[in-house]
Amino acid sequence: MKTKILTDKIEDIEIAANIIAGGGLVAFPTETVYGLGADAMNPEAVKKIYRAKDRPSDNPTIVHISSNADMKRVTTEITHDMEVLMKKFWPGPMTMVVPKKKELPYVTTGNLETVGIRMPENEVARKLIELSGCVIAAPSANLSGKPSPTTYQHVIDDLQGRVDAVICSRQCRIGIESTVIDLTEEEPVILRPGFFTRENIQWALKKPVIMDPTINKDPRDEDEFHPKAPGMKYKHYAPSAEMIIFQGEQDEVLDAMDLEKRERESLGQQVCILSYEGDEAAAAHDFFAELRQADKEGYDIILAAALPEKGIGFSVMNRMLKSAGFNIRRVEVGSNDYSNSR
């Protein structure tokens, strides 16, 4: 397959929209990460997403819409909580898991009776959806398990020859995937943390919001687990290099990372250091890109300093833990000794 490389000008978005409407695959920018889109109502088109990404079939996609009116095409009802979140956070990086309409193919939802829906903030994405006349199923536009793509070059590196077209636009503004909140139960549940935090959502809804207990837990500890949102079950965001996360007081962590770096370099290994010093927004924006750059430069190991697990930092740590395969070193205060959590 020859992949068309398109710009984000309107004439190229029209070409991409026609590809979507014709059952093809288009990678496109959003404010979070680049997505790989197909007509969500066309099961054969959605199957192409799974094949292109080598994605497990029970890992649900998110359906992207361009207007609130599109909700009626994919869900059975619009509740008060949905209306509140639509008004407060759309367009933007929030996905709502709601009951699906029977017309929506099960391949789009990972064989679930629910569907994740979001309206992206990115104008190129919304124009693509609008011009295609479709609602678009779109997971991240990378090979399954690899770091999510935040630039069009990341997409081309992974998917050239596997998809019909890539829309080349700016680097994604946020850099981590959307917050996913399940609204199918009496109490809202965050399934995947993102840019919008539990505090943001509780403020909007004026009631408690639960965090799914499996968030930031190693999925290998769960015998039977059926994901209701992308990124909950399978190995995600992983670089080729080994990765270790160092947790503890910042000065102690930096000392331990420096010691580990010197020891590894004495063995002839190339070492990449990731430390954001509490800058959560920079960590969200840069993390996936830096993992990909580390792979491109051939590093053998990545040493990363943990972020405080609050606010957006909690969301970035969710991606860090999965990237490292939950390989954590807990640094003891006042000592260069540390222990491995696994």
C-alpha positions as CSV (number, residue, x, y, z in Angstrom):
1,M,0.0,0.0,0.0
2,K,1.3,3.5,-0.9
3,T,0.5,6.0,1.9
4,K,-0.5,9.5,0.8
5,I,1.3,12.2,2.7
6,L,-1.1,15.1,3.0
7,T,-1.0,18.6,4.5
8,D,-3.5,20.1,6.9
9,K,-4.9,22.5,4.2
10,I,-8.6,22.2,3.4
11,E,-8.1,20.6,0.0
12,D,-6.0,17.8,1.5
13,I,-8.5,17.4,4.4
14,E,-11.1,16.9,1.7
15,I,-9.0,14.1,0.1
16,A,-8.6,12.5,3.5
17,A,-12.4,12.8,4.2
18,N,-13.1,11.0,1.0
19,I,-10.7,8.2,2.0
20,I,-12.6,7.8,5.3
21,A,-16.0,7.8,3.6
22,G,-14.7,5.2,1.1
23,G,-13.7,2.7,3.9
24,G,-10.0,3.7,4.1
25,L,-7.6,4.6,6.9
26,V,-6.3,8.1,7.7
27,A,-4.0,9.2,10.4
28,F,-4.8,12.7,11.7
29,P,-3.8,15.1,14.4
30,T,-5.6,15.8,17.6
31,E,-4.7,17.9,20.6
32,T,-3.7,14.8,22.5
33,V,-1.9,12.4,20.1
34,Y,-2.3,11.5,16.4
35,G,-5.2,9.2,15.8
36,L,-5.7,6.5,13.1
37,G,-9.3,6.9,11.8
38,A,-11.9,4.8,10.0
39,D,-15.6,5.1,9.5
40,A,-16.9,3.8,12.9
41,M,-20.1,2.4,11.4
42,N,-18.2,0.3,8.8
43,P,-17.0,-2.9,10.4
44,E,-14.7,-3.8,7.5
45,A,-13.0,-0.4,7.8
46,V,-12.6,-0.7,11.5
47,K,-11.0,-4.1,11.1
48,K,-8.3,-2.4,9.0
49,I,-7.3,-0.3,12.0
50,Y,-6.7,-3.4,14.1
51,R,-4.6,-5.0,11.2
52,A,-2.6,-1.9,10.6
53,K,-1.7,-1.5,14.2
54,D,-1.4,-5.2,15.1
55,R,-4.0,-4.3,17.8
56,P,-5.8,-6.9,20.0
57,S,-9.5,-7.1,18.9
58,D,-10.8,-6.7,22.5
59,N,-9.1,-3.3,22.9
60,P,-11.9,-0.8,22.2
61,T,-11.5,2.2,19.9
62,I,-12.8,5.7,20.7
63,V,-15.4,7.2,18.4
64,H,-14.6,10.8,17.4
65,I,-17.4,13.2,16.6
66,S,-17.5,16.8,15.2
67,S,-20.7,18.1,16.9
68,N,-23.0,17.3,19.8
69,A,-25.6,16.2,17.3
70,D,-23.4,13.3,16.4
71,M,-24.0,11.8,19.8
72,K,-27.4,10.5,18.6
73,R,-25.7,8.4,16.0
74,V,-23.8,6.3,18.5
75,T,-25.4,6.3,21.9
76,T,-28.9,5.4,23.1
77,E,-29.5,8.4,25.4
78,I,-27.9,11.7,26.6
79,T,-28.0,12.0,30.4
80,H,-27.7,15.1,32.6
81,D,-24.1,14.2,33.5
82,M,-23.2,13.8,29.8
83,E,-24.7,17.1,29.0
84,V,-22.7,18.8,31.8
85,L,-19.4,17.3,30.6
86,M,-20.2,18.1,27.0
87,K,-20.7,21.7,27.9
88,K,-17.7,22.0,30.2
89,F,-15.1,20.0,28.4
90,W,-16.0,19.6,24.7
91,P,-14.4,20.1,22.3
92,G,-11.4,18.8,24.3
93,P,-9.4,15.8,25.7
94,M,-12.3,14.0,27.4
95,T,-13.8,10.6,26.4
96,M,-17.2,9.5,27.8
97,V,-18.0,5.8,28.0
98,V,-21.8,5.4,27.4
99,P,-24.2,2.8,26.2
100,K,-23.8,2.1,22.5
101,K,-26.5,2.1,19.8
102,K,-27.2,-1.3,18.3
103,E,-26.2,0.0,14.9
104,L,-22.6,0.6,16.1
105,P,-20.6,-2.5,15.2
106,Y,-19.1,-4.5,18.0
107,V,-15.7,-4.4,16.3
108,T,-15.6,-0.7,17.0
109,T,-16.3,-1.2,20.7
110,G,-14.2,-4.2,21.4
111,N,-17.3,-6.4,21.6
112,L,-18.7,-4.3,24.5
113,E,-22.2,-2.8,24.9
114,T,-20.6,0.6,25.6
115,V,-18.7,3.1,23.5
116,G,-16.1,5.8,24.2
117,I,-17.0,9.1,22.5
118,R,-15.1,12.3,22.3
119,M,-15.1,15.6,20.4
120,P,-11.5,16.7,19.7
121,E,-10.5,20.3,20.1
122,N,-8.1,20.1,17.1
123,E,-9.8,21.9,14.2
124,V,-8.2,19.7,11.6
125,A,-9.6,16.6,13.3
126,R,-13.1,18.1,13.5
127,K,-13.1,19.3,9.9
128,L,-12.0,15.8,8.8
129,I,-14.9,14.2,10.7
130,E,-17.4,16.8,9.4
131,L,-16.3,16.5,5.7
132,S,-16.3,12.7,5.8
133,G,-19.9,12.5,6.9
134,C,-18.9,9.8,9.3
135,V,-18.2,9.4,13.0
136,I,-14.6,8.2,13.2
137,A,-13.2,5.3,15.2
138,A,-9.7,6.3,16.1
139,P,-7.1,4.8,18.5
140,S,-3.6,6.3,18.5
141,A,-1.8,6.1,15.2
142,N,1.1,3.9,16.2
143,L,1.9,0.2,16.1
144,S,0.3,-1.5,19.1
145,G,2.4,-1.3,22.2
146,K,4.7,1.5,21.0
147,P,4.8,5.0,22.4
148,S,1.9,7.1,21.2
149,P,2.7,9.5,18.3
150,T,2.7,13.2,19.0
151,T,4.2,14.2,15.6
152,Y,3.3,13.2,12.0
153,Q,6.8,11.8,11.7
154,H,6.1,9.3,14.5
155,V,3.1,8.1,12.5
156,I,5.1,7.8,9.3
157,D,7.8,5.8,11.1
158,D,5.2,3.3,12.4
159,L,2.5,3.1,9.7
160,Q,3.9,4.1,6.3
161,G,2.7,1.4,3.9
162,R,0.0,0.3,6.3
163,V,-2.5,3.1,6.0
164,D,-4.0,5.1,3.1
165,A,-3.0,8.6,4.2
166,V,-1.4,10.7,6.9
167,I,-2.4,14.3,7.5
168,C,0.8,16.2,8.5
169,S,0.2,19.0,11.0
170,R,1.7,20.5,14.1
171,Q,3.0,18.6,17.1
172,C,0.1,17.7,19.4
173,R,-0.5,20.4,22.0
174,I,-1.1,18.1,25.1
175,G,0.9,14.9,24.3
176,I,-1.0,12.3,26.3
177,E,-4.3,10.7,25.5
178,S,-7.7,11.9,26.7
179,T,-9.3,11.3,30.1
180,V,-11.7,8.5,29.8
181,I,-14.7,8.5,32.2
182,D,-17.4,5.8,32.5
183,L,-20.9,7.2,32.8
184,T,-22.7,3.9,32.6
185,E,-23.0,3.4,36.4
186,E,-24.6,5.5,39.1
187,E,-21.2,7.0,40.1
188,P,-18.9,8.2,37.3
189,V,-15.6,6.3,37.1
190,I,-12.4,7.5,35.5
191,L,-10.9,4.5,33.5
192,R,-7.9,6.4,32.1
193,P,-6.4,9.6,33.6
194,G,-5.6,12.4,31.2
195,F,-5.3,16.2,31.0
196,F,-8.7,16.7,32.8
197,T,-8.3,15.4,36.3
198,R,-10.8,13.9,38.8
199,E,-10.9,17.3,40.6
200,N,-11.9,19.0,37.3
201,I,-14.7,16.5,36.7
202,Q,-16.0,16.5,40.3
203,W,-16.1,20.3,40.1
204,A,-18.2,20.2,36.9
205,L,-20.6,17.4,38.1
206,K,-20.8,18.6,41.7
207,K,-20.5,15.0,42.9
208,P,-17.9,12.4,43.7
209,V,-16.0,10.7,40.9
210,I,-14.3,7.3,41.4
211,M,-10.9,6.3,40.1
212,D,-10.9,2.8,38.6
213,P,-8.9,0.7,41.1
214,T,-6.8,-0.9,38.3
215,I,-5.3,2.5,37.3
216,N,-1.5,2.5,37.8
217,K,-1.7,-1.2,38.7
218,D,0.2,-3.8,36.9
219,P,-2.3,-5.6,34.6
220,R,-0.3,-8.8,34.9
221,D,-1.7,-9.1,38.4
222,E,-5.2,-9.4,37.0
223,D,-6.3,-12.9,35.8
224,E,-9.5,-11.9,34.1
225,F,-9.6,-8.3,32.9
226,H,-11.8,-6.9,30.1
227,P,-10.9,-3.3,29.2
228,K,-13.7,-0.7,28.9
229,A,-11.2,1.9,27.5
230,P,-8.0,1.8,25.5
231,G,-4.7,1.4,27.4
232,M,-6.1,-0.5,30.4
233,K,-4.9,-4.0,29.7
234,Y,-2.2,-4.5,27.2
235,K,1.4,-3.5,27.2
236,H,1.4,0.2,26.1
237,Y,3.8,3.0,25.3
238,A,6.9,0.8,25.5
239,P,10.2,1.9,24.1
240,S,12.7,-0.7,22.7
241,A,15.1,0.2,25.5
242,E,14.8,-1.1,29.0
243,M,13.2,1.5,31.3
244,I,13.4,2.0,35.0
245,I,11.4,4.5,37.1
246,F,13.0,5.9,40.2
247,Q,10.7,7.0,43.0
248,G,11.5,8.9,46.2
249,E,12.7,12.3,47.3
250,Q,14.0,14.3,44.3
251,D,17.6,14.8,45.4
252,E,17.9,11.2,46.4
253,V,16.3,10.0,43.1
254,L,18.7,12.1,41.0
255,D,21.7,10.8,43.0
256,A,20.5,7.2,42.5
257,M,19.9,7.7,38.8
258,D,23.4,9.2,38.4
259,L,24.9,6.2,40.2
260,E,23.0,3.8,38.0
261,K,24.0,5.8,34.9
262,R,27.7,5.6,35.7
263,E,27.5,1.8,36.5
264,R,25.7,1.2,33.2
265,E,28.1,3.3,31.2
266,S,31.0,1.4,32.7
267,L,29.4,-1.7,31.1
268,G,29.4,0.0,27.7
269,Q,25.6,0.9,27.7
270,Q,24.2,4.1,26.4
271,V,21.9,5.7,29.1
272,C,19.1,8.2,28.6
273,I,17.9,10.3,31.5
274,L,14.4,11.6,31.8
275,S,13.7,14.1,34.6
276,Y,11.0,16.8,34.5
277,E,11.5,18.2,38.0
278,G,7.8,18.4,38.7
279,D,6.9,20.2,35.4
280,E,3.8,18.1,34.7
281,A,2.8,20.0,31.5
282,A,6.2,19.5,30.0
283,A,6.2,15.9,31.0
284,A,2.9,15.3,29.3
285,H,4.0,17.2,26.1
286,D,7.4,15.6,25.8
287,F,7.3,12.1,27.3
288,F,6.2,10.0,24.3
289,A,8.4,12.0,21.9
290,E,11.5,11.5,24.1
291,L,10.9,7.8,24.3
292,R,10.8,7.6,20.5
293,Q,13.9,9.8,20.3
294,A,15.7,7.5,22.7
295,D,14.9,4.5,20.5
296,K,16.0,6.4,17.4
297,E,19.4,7.2,19.0
298,G,19.9,3.6,20.1
299,Y,19.9,4.0,23.9
300,D,20.2,0.7,25.8
301,I,18.4,2.0,28.9
302,I,16.1,4.9,30.0
303,L,16.2,6.1,33.6
304,A,13.2,8.2,34.5
305,A,12.4,10.2,37.6
306,A,8.9,9.7,38.9
307,L,6.5,12.6,39.0
308,P,4.2,13.4,42.0
309,E,1.1,11.3,41.5
310,K,-1.4,14.2,41.6
311,G,-3.1,16.2,38.9
312,I,-1.7,15.8,35.5
313,G,1.4,14.2,37.1
314,F,-0.8,11.2,38.0
315,S,-1.8,10.9,34.4
316,V,1.7,11.1,33.1
317,M,2.8,8.5,35.7
318,N,0.1,6.2,34.3
319,R,2.0,6.3,31.0
320,M,5.4,6.0,32.6
321,L,4.5,2.9,34.6
322,K,3.2,1.2,31.5
323,S,6.2,2.2,29.4
324,A,8.5,0.8,32.0
325,G,6.5,-2.4,32.4
326,F,6.1,-1.4,36.1
327,N,9.9,-1.6,36.6
328,I,10.2,0.7,39.6
329,R,13.1,1.5,41.9
330,R,12.2,2.9,45.3
331,V,15.0,5.1,46.6
332,E,15.6,5.1,50.3
333,V,16.1,8.5,52.0
334,G,19.7,9.2,53.0
335,S,21.1,6.3,51.1
336,N,22.2,5.4,47.6
337,D,20.6,2.0,48.1
338,Y,17.3,1.3,46.3
339,S,15.1,-1.7,45.8
340,N,13.2,-3.0,42.8
341,S,9.5,-3.2,43.3
342,R,9.1,-6.3,41.1
